[in-house]
Every structure is written in C-alpha cells, then in structure tokens.
C-alpha cells in the first residue's frame, strides 16, 4: 500500500512539473510574439530581445516582476482565473490559445495519473470510423489516438503507405515523421507537415501530460530530433483542419492530395486523417495502386 501511494505521489509530482514547464513555455512563446507598440509602449534601440520584456508584462498585469518571472520559470506560483483572463488579454490570445492557457494553468494533474495506450471506448469508435473510411475507396485514411498512435486505416492507406502496424516507433505518427528518413523522402514539404502535426499534438498533450507514455514520447523526440525541439519551443497550436499535400510517388511523379483532419468523438481522443486525391492524374494513380493491392 505504501509503495502504491509513493508511486502515485511520484507520478503526480512529475505531472505537475510537466504542467508548470508547459505553462512557462507557452507564456514565453506568446510574450515573444508581441511588440511593445501593441500596448502603447515605446520601443528603444537598446532592446535586445523580441517581444515584451517580463517587466513590461508585470506592469501591464499589475503584478510584481518577481511573481511573473517565477510563473515563466515554471516555479510554484499560481494564478486565479481572473488573472489568467487578464494574461490572455495582455498576450492578445486567440480563442484556441485562451483554452490552452486555462487548460495548462487550472487542470489538476493529480486527478488523472496513468492513462491507457488506447482509451477504453476505442472499440465503439473504431467500428464506426472503420465503416466510414472503408467507404473511401481511393482516399487513404487513418484513425489515430490523440497521442498520434495509428490504430486503424482503410485499404487505400495500406496500399499507399503500407501496414501501419509495421510503421517505426510502434506505429506512432510523430516518431515516423521525425525519426524515419523514408518518410522525409516521400514528403517534398516535410517541414510544413511536421509543423502542423506538432501543433495538433500540442493540444492533446496539454490534456494528457499526466500520462507517463506521453511524457516518454515527448522526451524521446526532444532528445533525438533537433527539428522537433525547435518546433516544440515555438509552441504553435492548430489553426486549420485541411491543407494540400504533395507526395513523391513510386513512379517518380508527384501526387497531390487534400489532407483533412477531424475528430471521431466529442472529447478529441480519436483523430481521423484523410488524404483525398487532387486532380485526375493522382486519382488514376491511386485507383491503380488500390486495385492492384494484394494485402
């Protein structure tokens, strides 16, 4: 019993550390994007850093510089909901960013400890989504968890991308994207894809940073990928649900797809990604790819 309590305590402490670190990084990233002029402050030639200074943030919030510095350093200080609203106003946050701020600042990581690899209601969601994506005969489609683990796909996806069960990193999208050179070779606009996927993952991480599996995934990517570290520090959040993508096809030509992302459940635990062919040439290539697939 004592060992169990100790383990839970350690996990709670680790989750709290991640939460404070995430909040600090988020605040720093948004402060750096603001210009003094946006708040009527004079800019001086001696300004060495971009964005507002911490002293200016503290002044605009009517708090001490020491307190705000501790907040941005991930130390043990907390803000009331009213003050968080004021921070959001000063930082000129969008609705999505405001939600992220509140999630990071107010969520109690001790209320949720270790999560499962796949949420418990996956079976019901998977059956419904599988029927939907199977009807997309020539548009590759995947179902992923919020942690970016592949858990289902349609025939077109297997024909075009291969079996997701054999993808690197135990079928995790981010591991494949950042640590598998083969993925880079087929994506002419790899950096844009990486940027968008990290932004998408970021909102899920804010909800599940208490989960050691999520922590381990981020720690692995931070350690092994300099590009992931740079994107992680930029702290972008998702801004759209569709975009156009290019792929290098095996025949040497370039395929064009419209990539759609939507959630299969109300809690945002299951994400569907669809690659819809654009143009007759890409569609015909996909038709031949799928019809000739023997898997």
GIVEN-V512386 format. One record per backbone hydrogen bond with DSSP energy under -0.5 kcal/mol. NH is the residue of the N-H (numbers start at 1). CO is the residue of the C=O. If there is no record, write none. Layout:
nh:NH co:CO
nh:NH co:CO
This chain:
nh:5 co:1
nh:6 co:2
nh:7 co:3
nh:8 co:4
nh:9 co:5
nh:10 co:6
nh:11 co:7
nh:12 co:8
nh:13 co:9
nh:14 co:10
nh:15 co:11
nh:16 co:12
nh:17 co:13
nh:18 co:14
nh:19 co:15
nh:20 co:16
nh:21 co:17
nh:22 co:18
nh:23 co:19
nh:24 co:20
nh:25 co:21
nh:26 co:22
nh:27 co:23
nh:28 co:24
nh:29 co:25
nh:30 co:26
nh:31 co:27
nh:32 co:28
nh:33 co:29
nh:33 co:30
nh:34 co:31
nh:38 co:35
nh:39 co:36
nh:40 co:37
nh:41 co:36
nh:47 co:44
nh:52 co:31
nh:57 co:53
nh:58 co:54
nh:59 co:55
nh:60 co:56
nh:61 co:57
nh:62 co:58
nh:63 co:58
nh:68 co:64
nh:69 co:65
nh:70 co:66
nh:71 co:67
nh:72 co:68
nh:73 co:69
nh:74 co:71
nh:75 co:70
nh:77 co:75
nh:84 co:80
nh:85 co:81
nh:86 co:82
nh:87 co:83
nh:88 co:84
nh:89 co:85
nh:90 co:86
nh:91 co:87
nh:92 co:89
nh:93 co:88
nh:98 co:94
nh:99 co:95
nh:100 co:96
nh:101 co:97
nh:102 co:98
nh:103 co:99
nh:104 co:100
nh:105 co:101
nh:106 co:102
nh:107 co:103
nh:109 co:107
nh:111 co:108
nh:112 co:109
nh:122 co:119
nh:125 co:121
nh:126 co:122
nh:127 co:123
nh:128 co:124
nh:129 co:125
nh:130 co:126
nh:131 co:127
nh:132 co:128
nh:133 co:129
nh:134 co:130
nh:135 co:131
nh:135 co:132
nh:136 co:133
nh:137 co:135
nh:139 co:136
nh:140 co:138
nh:140 co:275
nh:142 co:273
nh:143 co:152
nh:144 co:271
nh:145 co:149
nh:146 co:269
nh:148 co:145
nh:150 co:171
nh:151 co:143
nh:152 co:143
nh:154 co:141
nh:158 co:154
nh:159 co:155
nh:160 co:156
nh:161 co:157
nh:162 co:157
nh:162 co:158
nh:166 co:163
nh:167 co:164
nh:171 co:167
nh:172 co:168
nh:173 co:148
nh:176 co:172
nh:177 co:173
nh:178 co:174
nh:179 co:175
nh:180 co:176
nh:181 co:179
nh:183 co:180
nh:184 co:180
nh:185 co:181
nh:186 co:182
nh:187 co:183
nh:187 co:184
nh:188 co:186
nh:190 co:187
nh:193 co:189
nh:194 co:190
nh:195 co:191
nh:196 co:192
nh:197 co:193
nh:198 co:194
nh:199 co:195
nh:200 co:196
nh:201 co:197
nh:202 co:198
nh:203 co:199
nh:204 co:200
nh:205 co:201
nh:206 co:202
nh:207 co:203
nh:207 co:204
nh:208 co:204
nh:209 co:205
nh:211 co:208
nh:212 co:210
nh:214 co:211
nh:215 co:211
nh:216 co:212
nh:217 co:213
nh:218 co:214
nh:219 co:215
nh:220 co:216
nh:221 co:217
nh:222 co:218
nh:223 co:219
nh:224 co:220
nh:225 co:221
nh:229 co:225
nh:230 co:226
nh:231 co:227
nh:232 co:228
nh:233 co:229
nh:234 co:230
nh:235 co:231
nh:236 co:231
nh:238 co:199
nh:243 co:259
nh:245 co:257
nh:247 co:255
nh:248 co:186
nh:249 co:247
nh:249 co:253
nh:252 co:249
nh:255 co:247
nh:255 co:253
nh:257 co:245
nh:258 co:276
nh:259 co:243
nh:259 co:257
nh:260 co:258
nh:260 co:274
nh:261 co:241
nh:262 co:272
nh:264 co:270
nh:265 co:270
nh:268 co:265
nh:271 co:144
nh:272 co:262
nh:273 co:142
nh:274 co:260
nh:275 co:140
nh:276 co:258
nh:276 co:274
nh:277 co:275
nh:278 co:256
nh:283 co:279
nh:284 co:280
nh:285 co:281
nh:286 co:282
nh:287 co:283
nh:288 co:284
nh:289 co:285
nh:290 co:286
nh:291 co:287
nh:292 co:288
nh:293 co:290
